Amino acid sequence: MTAADFDERFGELSALSYQVAFRILGDRADAQDVAQEALARAYARWGRVRDHAVPWVVRVSANLAIGVWRCRGRTVPGAGRDSDDHAAAALERVALVGALARLPRRQRQVVALRFLADRSEAAVAAELGCSVGTVKQHTHRALAALRRALEPGELEVDGVGAP
């Protein structure tokens, strides 16, 4: 393990981690905390993760962000405002994070890399060590599962159906 390797990739990995966390949490301070924790974990394990650092950091960041979301009582910043738009957005974000957490591991990785980290199918395939076809298959299945979970009649927040 060399600190120089980590230092070279720190900027890219930090920005990626923050982006993933912010898209899940919608809060800059929480996203910064998650990014710092994810990068600290990456540094501690750099010898094992440096060859697949991008998907590892994305996965850890997503998992940490989901953990923060769970610990803070499944609330979203701005959800307490009077606006119906903010309340609807909060419910959608809570439902989406819950639906993401229920996806199988590989589907969650593909969704995180494709849509949270904004990677191409080819980049996701290279980072996960699989074919583009496999990425497309996991994307299709994950999006179908998310659509089913987020249908108006199926939307659940904390085990209670939402309007």
C-alpha positions in Angstrom: 0.0 0.0 0.0 1.3 3.4 -0.9 -0.1 6.7 0.3 0.9 8.2 -3.0 -1.6 5.9 -4.9 -4.4 7.0 -2.5 -3.4 10.7 -2.7 -3.6 10.6 -6.5 -7.1 9.2 -6.5 -8.4 11.0 -3.5 -10.0 13.9 -5.4 -11.9 11.6 -7.7 -13.0 9.3 -5.0 -14.0 12.0 -2.6 -16.2 13.8 -5.2 -17.8 10.5 -6.2 -18.5 9.6 -2.6 -20.1 13.0 -1.9 -22.2 12.8 -5.1 -23.6 9.4 -4.1 -24.3 10.4 -0.5 -25.9 13.7 -1.5 -28.2 12.0 -4.0 -29.4 9.7 -1.3 -29.6 12.1 1.6 -30.3 15.4 0.0 -28.2 17.1 2.8 -24.8 18.6 2.1 -23.5 18.2 5.7 -24.5 14.6 6.0 -23.1 13.9 2.5 -19.8 15.4 3.5 -19.7 13.3 6.7 -20.5 10.1 4.7 -17.8 11.0 2.1 -15.2 11.5 4.9 -16.1 8.2 6.5 -16.0 6.3 3.2 -12.6 7.7 2.3 -11.2 7.0 5.7 -12.4 3.4 5.3 -10.9 3.3 1.8 -7.6 4.5 3.1 -7.5 1.9 5.9 -8.1 -0.9 3.4 -6.3 0.7 0.4 -4.1 -2.3 -0.2 -7.1 -4.5 -0.8 -9.4 -2.0 -2.6 -7.2 0.1 -4.8 -7.7 -2.1 -7.9 -11.5 -1.7 -7.6 -11.7 1.6 -5.6 -14.5 3.2 -7.6 -17.2 0.6 -7.1 -16.0 -0.1 -3.6 -16.3 3.6 -2.6 -19.7 3.9 -4.3 -21.0 0.9 -2.5 -19.6 2.0 0.9 -20.9 5.5 0.4 -24.4 4.3 -0.6 -24.5 1.9 2.4 -23.3 4.6 4.8 -25.8 7.1 3.4 -28.6 4.6 3.8 -27.5 4.0 7.4 -27.5 7.7 8.1 -31.0 7.9 6.6 -32.2 5.1 8.8 -30.7 6.5 12.0 -32.1 10.0 11.5 -35.6 8.6 11.5 -36.2 8.5 7.8 -36.7 12.2 7.4 -35.5 14.5 4.7 -34.3 18.1 5.2 -37.0 20.5 4.3 -39.7 17.9 4.9 -41.1 19.9 7.8 -41.9 22.9 5.6 -45.5 23.8 4.9 -45.2 23.2 1.1 -46.9 20.2 -0.3 -44.1 19.9 -2.9 -41.5 19.4 -0.1 -43.6 16.8 1.6 -44.2 14.9 -1.6 -40.5 15.1 -2.4 -39.6 13.8 1.1 -42.0 10.9 0.8 -40.5 10.0 -2.6 -37.0 10.2 -1.4 -37.8 8.0 1.7 -39.5 5.5 -0.5 -36.7 5.4 -3.0 -34.0 4.9 -0.4 -36.0 2.1 1.1 -36.6 0.5 -2.3 -32.9 0.7 -3.1 -32.0 -0.9 0.2 -34.2 -3.9 -0.7 -32.6 -4.5 -4.1 -30.1 -7.4 -4.4 -26.5 -6.4 -3.9 -25.4 -6.5 -7.6 -28.5 -4.6 -8.8 -27.9 -2.0 -6.1 -24.3 -1.7 -7.2 -25.3 -1.2 -10.8 -27.9 1.4 -10.0 -25.5 3.2 -7.7 -22.8 3.3 -10.3 -25.1 4.1 -13.3 -27.4 6.7 -11.7 -25.9 7.9 -8.5 -22.3 8.0 -9.7 -23.4 8.9 -13.3 -21.2 6.2 -15.0 -21.8 4.7 -18.5 -22.7 1.1 -18.9 -19.3 0.3 -20.2 -17.6 2.0 -17.2 -19.9 0.1 -14.8 -19.1 -3.2 -16.6 -15.3 -2.5 -16.4 -15.5 -1.5 -12.7 -17.6 -4.5 -11.7 -15.7 -7.0 -13.9 -18.7 -8.1 -16.0 -20.1 -7.6 -19.5 -22.1 -4.6 -20.7 -25.0 -7.1 -21.3 -24.9 -8.1 -17.6 -25.0 -4.4 -16.6 -28.0 -3.9 -18.9 -29.8 -6.9 -17.4 -29.2 -5.8 -13.8 -30.2 -2.3 -14.6 -33.5 -3.5 -16.3 -34.3 -5.7 -13.3 -33.5 -3.1 -10.7 -35.5 -0.4 -12.4 -38.5 -2.7 -12.8 -38.3 -3.6 -9.1 -38.0 0.1 -8.2 -41.0 1.0 -10.4 -43.1 -1.7 -8.7 -42.0 -0.6 -5.2 -42.8 3.1 -6.0 -46.1 2.6 -7.7 -48.8 4.9 -6.1 -50.7 2.1 -4.5 -47.5 0.3 -3.4 -45.6 3.2 -1.8 -44.8 2.4 1.8 -43.0 4.5 4.3 -42.1 2.8 7.6 -44.5 0.0 6.9 -47.4 2.3 6.4 -48.9 2.9 3.0 -48.5 6.4 1.7 -51.1 8.4 -0.3 
